[in-house]
Amino acid sequence: MKKILLFLRNCMEVYIPIISFSVLFIAFILQVVSRYVFNRPIIMTNDLIVLGFCWTVILGACYTMRKHGHVQFTMLYDMYSPKIAAAMRLAGNIIIILTFAALFIPSISFSLFQGFQRTAVLRVSLTWVFLPFAYFLLSVIGYSIKPCIEDIKVICGKLDDSEDHKADKENAAVIGKAADGGSV
């Protein structure tokens, strides 16, 4: 069962964004060539580009969250002790979890409500444009739980420092050493 769920997660976060980006890219090239070389635009490419962009960005962000590849501004976070930094990160993650949980049902409702509308040319239901956002919300909630547990352990003294905070301090030390003229 676990292998099936991991495969489905990879489908949503890796394979579908790869396919949707490929469709987006090919449609974009076709649109440019047909419009500027042949002076005969292909109308359906606009629908493909919009759908491909939505799916690539929303589902690709889930993978980025999984790999901790999102941009973080940790200047203040890095200055504090591990317990204070953990409390700050815990507060931020709880805000994210509560906000995204509150958005989940309305996003499903909105996606289903949009089912009566269709894209201009391909006639794809707008439900399929907006539905990946619900998966995004669940994904971010799921990926925010582990750091919350880690931060609670740091605050309670069961863990010295979070992996995130340690890595940020190590990176800051390397950057500081390089800025002082030392070799990295």
ZIGI-V576383 format. One record per backbone hydrogen bond with DSSP energy under -1.0 kcal/mol. CO is the residue of the C=O (numbers start at 1). NH is the residue of the N-H. E is the energy in kcal/mol with one decimal. If there is no record, write none. Layout:
BEGIN
co;nh;e
CO;NH;E
CO;NH;E
END
This chain:
BEGIN
co;nh;e
1;5;-2.3
2;6;-2.5
3;7;-2.3
4;8;-2.6
5;9;-2.3
6;10;-2.3
7;11;-2.4
8;12;-2.3
9;13;-2.6
10;14;-2.6
10;15;-1.9
11;16;-2.8
14;18;-1.9
15;19;-2.6
16;20;-3.2
17;21;-2.4
18;22;-2.2
19;23;-2.6
20;24;-2.5
21;25;-2.9
22;26;-2.6
23;27;-2.8
24;28;-2.4
25;29;-2.5
26;30;-2.7
27;31;-2.5
28;32;-2.4
29;33;-2.8
30;34;-3.0
31;35;-2.0
32;36;-2.8
33;37;-2.1
33;38;-1.6
34;40;-3.1
43;46;-1.2
44;48;-1.9
45;49;-2.5
46;50;-2.2
47;51;-2.6
48;52;-2.7
49;53;-2.5
50;54;-2.4
51;55;-2.4
52;56;-2.4
53;57;-2.6
54;58;-2.4
55;59;-1.9
56;60;-1.8
57;61;-1.7
59;63;-1.3
60;64;-2.0
61;65;-2.2
62;66;-2.1
63;67;-2.2
64;69;-2.8
74;78;-2.8
81;85;-2.9
82;86;-2.4
83;87;-2.2
84;88;-2.4
85;89;-2.6
86;90;-2.7
87;91;-2.4
88;92;-2.3
89;93;-2.7
90;94;-2.5
91;95;-2.2
92;96;-2.2
93;97;-2.9
94;98;-2.8
95;99;-2.5
96;100;-2.9
97;101;-2.4
98;102;-2.1
99;103;-1.4
103;107;-2.2
104;108;-2.1
105;109;-2.7
106;110;-2.7
107;111;-2.4
108;112;-2.5
109;113;-2.5
110;114;-2.1
112;115;-1.4
113;116;-1.0
114;117;-1.5
117;126;-2.4
124;119;-2.1
125;128;-1.5
126;130;-2.0
127;131;-2.5
130;133;-1.5
131;134;-1.4
131;135;-1.0
132;136;-2.3
133;137;-2.3
134;138;-2.1
135;139;-2.8
136;140;-2.6
137;141;-2.2
138;142;-2.7
139;143;-2.7
140;144;-1.0
144;148;-1.3
145;149;-2.3
146;150;-2.4
147;151;-2.6
148;152;-2.3
149;153;-2.0
150;154;-1.9
151;155;-2.7
152;156;-2.3
153;158;-2.1
153;159;-1.2
162;166;-2.5
163;167;-2.4
164;168;-2.0
165;169;-2.1
166;170;-2.5
167;171;-2.6
168;172;-2.2
169;173;-2.1
170;174;-2.1
171;175;-2.5
172;176;-2.5
173;177;-2.3
174;178;-2.2
175;179;-2.3
176;180;-1.4
177;182;-2.2
178;181;-1.2
END
